[in-house]
Amino acid sequence: PKLSLQVCYLETLALYIGVDKTRITKWVYDGWISMLSENKSRYVVINDQVVRFIVYQKKMHERLRKR
């Protein structure tokens, strides 16, 4: 079996969802998202479960902004 790993910058994910980087870091510590660090860069590990979590969070934050 082939192993593939998808990652994105933590900052990029924060911008995409529309939240502060500290919110993403909290999700990492809470166990919702996995993070890798290399050369002072932080990467979020992307898999199907994380994508569903990200989509849900993005929808929630868009609803809050519309109020």
Secondary structure, 3 states (H helix, E strand, C coil): CCCCCEEEEHHHHHHHHCCCHHHHHHHHHHCCCCEEEECCEEEEEECHHHHHHHHHHHHHHHHHHHC
